[in-house]
Amino acid sequence: MPSKAVKPLAAVLPGLCFALEYCTAPFGVPHGTEMSEIEVLIVYYSVRGSTAILAREVAHGVESTPGVQARIRTVPRISAHSEQIDDAIPASGPPYATYQDLRECAALALGSPTRFGNMAAPVKYFIDGTAQLWLDGAMVGKPAGVFTAASSPHGGHESTLLSMQIPLLHHGMLICGVPYTQPALNTTPGGGSPYGPSHWSGAGHERSLDRDEAAICRSLGQRLAHLAVRLA
Ligand SMILES: Cc1cc2nc3c(=O)[nH]c(=O)nc-3n(C[C@H](O)[C@H](O)[C@H](O)COP(=O)(O)O)c2cc1C
């Protein structure tokens, strides 16, 4: 009999696999790689890592669809004077998103931490640079979804998600949420809504992504991939 203090391996294995998946999750296609497959672009900003974890779960959902690849990109921090303050290539994590990434993608998932019930400034700054794409109609008809992480359970998940959808609607994108046929929407003790996946990270970032939050992320990725295939 194992002692009460030591859990049997079978009890800890599922959690271990779940954690390992995060550590080994890919960043999608390397920058500049030629791809013949349909690509869903995932652009996010993250300071403490929660939104980055959501992005990887969305990518798992995208890549569960045969023939569809996730291209994961981030955006740099901005300074008070709004010039770019980071190096051109991030020290770690995925490359920075370019406007060419937006032109090339078949669908888009956009992620941001919640900041005062809205998206973070670096994400808005990136979007505000898309005027030429808007003039060209480059994003019209492409599916898009949004995701967020917030430290409190009712601190603006839904307002952030809804406000992130507004510029995407201006671009003529087809907004994709998560339907209640995803059972986790009814059971989630943390984040997740029909407006998109979200994660309640906790005041000290003590909450890991739970299974319902992860399932809702994967649903969004899967839906975006299916829509991209059907519209290709
Ligand atoms: C300036 C600022 C504003 C924030 N506003 C909110 C908020 O309105 N509601 C909330 O629940 N959390 C808020 N947070 C907490 C972040 O949303 C939370 O820590 C999130 O998990 C960060 O995501 P990240 O780990 O991807 O950086 C705020 C954090 C900062 C720095």
The ligand as an SDF file (V2000), in Angstrom:
LIG
                    3D

 31 33  0  0  0  0  0  0  0  0999 V2000
   -2.5020   47.1680  -15.9890 C   0  0  0  0  0  0  0  0  0  0  0  0
   -3.2140   45.8770  -15.6930 C   0  0  0  0  0  0  0  0  0  0  0  0
   -4.5800   45.8330  -15.7260 C   0  0  0  0  0  0  0  0  0  0  0  0
   -5.2650   44.6520  -15.4230 C   0  0  0  0  0  0  0  0  0  0  0  0
   -6.6110   44.6390  -15.4640 N   0  0  0  0  0  0  0  0  0  0  0  0
   -7.2880   43.5150  -15.1150 C   0  0  0  0  0  0  0  0  0  0  0  0
   -8.7140   43.5000  -15.1210 C   0  0  0  0  0  0  0  0  0  0  0  0
   -9.3960   44.4470  -15.4880 O   0  0  0  0  0  0  0  0  0  0  0  0
   -9.3180   42.3510  -14.6940 N   0  0  0  0  0  0  0  0  0  0  0  0
   -8.6160   41.2500  -14.2840 C   0  0  0  0  0  0  0  0  0  0  0  0
   -9.2150   40.2750  -13.8840 O   0  0  0  0  0  0  0  0  0  0  0  0
   -7.2520   41.2270  -14.3260 N   0  0  0  0  0  0  0  0  0  0  0  0
   -6.5850   42.3300  -14.7400 C   0  0  0  0  0  0  0  0  0  0  0  0
   -5.2170   42.3250  -14.7780 N   0  0  0  0  0  0  0  0  0  0  0  0
   -4.4990   41.0640  -14.5290 C   0  0  0  0  0  0  0  0  0  0  0  0
   -4.1370   40.3140  -15.8250 C   0  0  0  0  0  0  0  0  0  0  0  0
   -5.2200   40.2700  -16.7220 O   0  0  0  0  0  0  0  0  0  0  0  0
   -3.7520   38.8730  -15.4870 C   0  0  0  0  0  0  0  0  0  0  0  0
   -2.6360   38.9000  -14.6250 O   0  0  0  0  0  0  0  0  0  0  0  0
   -3.4680   38.0090  -16.7130 C   0  0  0  0  0  0  0  0  0  0  0  0
   -3.4260   36.6590  -16.3110 O   0  0  0  0  0  0  0  0  0  0  0  0
   -2.1500   38.3600  -17.3690 C   0  0  0  0  0  0  0  0  0  0  0  0
   -1.9720   37.5670  -18.5090 O   0  0  0  0  0  0  0  0  0  0  0  0
   -0.5260   37.0470  -18.9340 P   0  0  0  0  0  0  0  0  0  0  0  0
   -0.1210   36.0230  -17.9030 O   0  0  0  0  0  0  0  0  0  0  0  0
   -0.7260   36.4380  -20.2860 O   0  0  0  0  0  0  0  0  0  0  0  0
    0.3900   38.2300  -18.9680 O   0  0  0  0  0  0  0  0  0  0  0  0
   -4.5310   43.4840  -15.0970 C   0  0  0  0  0  0  0  0  0  0  0  0
   -3.1370   43.5280  -15.0950 C   0  0  0  0  0  0  0  0  0  0  0  0
   -2.4730   44.7090  -15.3910 C   0  0  0  0  0  0  0  0  0  0  0  0
   -0.9610   44.7210  -15.3710 C   0  0  0  0  0  0  0  0  0  0  0  0
  1  2  1  0
  2  3  1  0
  2 30  2  0
  3  4  2  0
  4  5  1  0
  4 28  1  0
  5  6  2  0
  6  7  1  0
  6 13  1  0
  7  8  2  0
  7  9  1  0
  9 10  1  0
 10 11  2  0
 10 12  1  0
 12 13  2  0
 13 14  1  0
 14 15  1  0
 14 28  1  0
 15 16  1  0
 16 17  1  0
 16 18  1  0
 18 19  1  0
 18 20  1  0
 20 21  1  0
 20 22  1  0
 22 23  1  0
 23 24  1  0
 24 25  2  0
 24 26  1  0
 24 27  1  0
 28 29  2  0
 29 30  1  0
 30 31  1  0
M  END
$$$$
